[in-house]
Amino acid sequence: MRTALTLLVAIPALALAQGGPPPGAPPPGGPGGPPDASPEQRWERMEKRLRLTRALGLAEALDLDQAQATRMNDLMKGFDARRKPMLEQLRKDMRALRDAARSSTTTAPEVDAVTGRIFGARGQLLALDQEMLATLGKDLSPEKRARMALFFARFRQRMGMEILDRMDWGRGPRGRGGMGPPGPGGSPPGWGDE
């Protein structure tokens, strides 16, 4: 009961803080926003909805009150801000690697350099995730820390596959004969960091 009341109070506050549409309102133009929006605008809207879903899911998984949920959300925003440039660089490097795969003039040292940067970025993202879990779990009981770690693992897996299944890549859903996202410019944030 306490969780349900907390969520009823927290949903409007978190929605306003995230700048997303009101809860329950269908997004204009489908899952990614208006059809005339740029890919960057669609991904920005999707990221806002994912952050809101993550905040609410974590509040429910840990049975947090409104103050605790707001504190956790504020902490996660700081980590999101640090993660964003890493993900942008990773996207650029993934595009460079795809371009190299299509080019007959690419040299081995160029491919090795891009591949090295991709592995480095993935390592940095993993370290940031570990730091975030340690920071968020600092004042939690061991039981809640375990629940939090399970929540993030499930959330990442569920949301990653849901995004890919909902997006119209023009090739069918992944896992059912589809190839996943399109090439340069069409990949989701962090594509390749899973």
N, C-alpha and C positions, 0 to 999 in steps of 0.2 A: 504494500500500500504506500509506504513512504517513497519508494522508487517511482511509482506512478505519479504521485503528487509532485515529486521533484521534477520529473520530466515535463509535466504540464506547465510548471512554472518556468523551467529552463528553456523549453523549446522556443518561445517567442524571443527571449533575451538572446539566446545563441543565434537564432536566425537573423535578428537585427545586427548582431555583432559581426556575423559572417557576410552580411549584405546579400543573402540569397532570397529566393522567393518565400512567401509565407508557407509554413508547413501545410501540406495537403494540396497546395496549388500546383497544377500541372505546369511544367516549364514551357514557355512559349516556343513553338517550333520543334518540339520533341526533346529527347534527352540532352542534347548538346546546346539548346537554345535556338534562337531564330535562324532560319536557313541562310539568311544573308549575313550572319555574323562571321567574322574571320575565324580561322581555326584557333588562333590564340584566345579570342574572346570565348569561344565554345569551351576550350579547355579550362579557362579561368572560372567559368560558371560551374563546370563539372567539379573542379577542385574545391570550390566553396561548398558545394553540396556534399562532397566526400568528407570534408573537415567537419561539417555539421553532423553528418551521420556517425563519424568516428567519435565525436565528443559525446553525443547522446548514447551511443552504444557502450562507451567506456563507463559513463555514469551509471547505466543500468547494470553492467557486468560487475561493477564494484559497489553497487548500492550507495552511491554518493549523494550527499545533500547538495543543494544549489550552490552553496559557497565552495564546497570541495570540487564540484563539477566545473565551476567557473575558473578556479585556480588551476586545475588540470588543463583546461582548454587554453588558458593564457600561457602556461608552460609549453604546451605543444605548439602554439603559434611561433614562439621563439625558435624552436627546432625546425619548424616548417620554413622559416625565413632563412635559416642557415642551410637547409637542404636544397632550396630552390636553385641557387647558382650551380651547385654540384649536378643537379638533374639537367639543367640547361646545357652544361658542358658535356655531360654524358650523351644527351640527344645529338649534339653536334658531332661528337665522335662516332656515334652509331651511324649517322648519315654519311660521314666520311668513309666508314668501313663499307657501307652498302655501295657507295660510289666506287670504291676501290674494287669491289667484287664485280662490278660491271665494266671496269676499264682494263684494257690490255696493256696500258702504259704504266700502271702502278708498280712501284719497286717494292721489294721485300722489306727494306728498312722503313719505308713509309707505313706499310701494313703493321709491322712490329711496333712502331711508335704509337699508332692509333690503338692497337690492341693493348699495349702497356698502359695507356691512359685510361682505357675502359676498365681494366682490372683495378687500377689505382682508385678510380672513382667509386667502383663497387665496394672496395675496402673502406674508403672514407664514409660511404653511406652506411655500411654495416657498423662502423665505429660510432657514428652519430646515433644510429638506432639503439645501440647498447648504452650510450650516454643518456639518451632520452629515457629509456626504461629505468636506469639507475636513479635519475633525477625524479621521475614521477613516482617511483616506488620507495623513495627515501623514508617517508613517514608511514608507509603501509605495513600491515602485518605480513608475515610470510605467505599466508593463505591468499591475501589480496594481491600480493606481488605475482603469485603463480596464476591467479585468475586474469591479471592484467596481461601477462606474457601470452597466455592462451588467447585472450581477446585479440591482441594485435596480430598474432599469427593467423587466426581465423579471418580477421577483418581484411588483412592484406590479400589472402588467397581468394576470399569471396568477392571482394570489390574488384580485384584485378581481372578475374574471369568474367564478372558481370559487366564491366566496362567493355571488354572485348566482345562479348556476346551482344550487347545492346547497340554497339556502333555499327553503322552500315558501311562495311569496308568494301562492299561490292563483290565479295568473294565467298560469302557465307560465313556462318559462325565458326570459330575455331573449334577443333575437335570433331567437326562434322564435315571435313573435306575442305575447310577454309584455310587460308594461309596467314591469317592474322592481319595486322595493320599494313597500310600501304607504305610506300617508300618515303623519300624525303618530304618533310613538312607535315606529314600526316600521322606521325607516331605520337602516342600519348606521352605525357611527362614521365620521364624515368624509364621509358621503354628500354629493356635490356638490363635493368637493375634488379630483376627478379631472380 
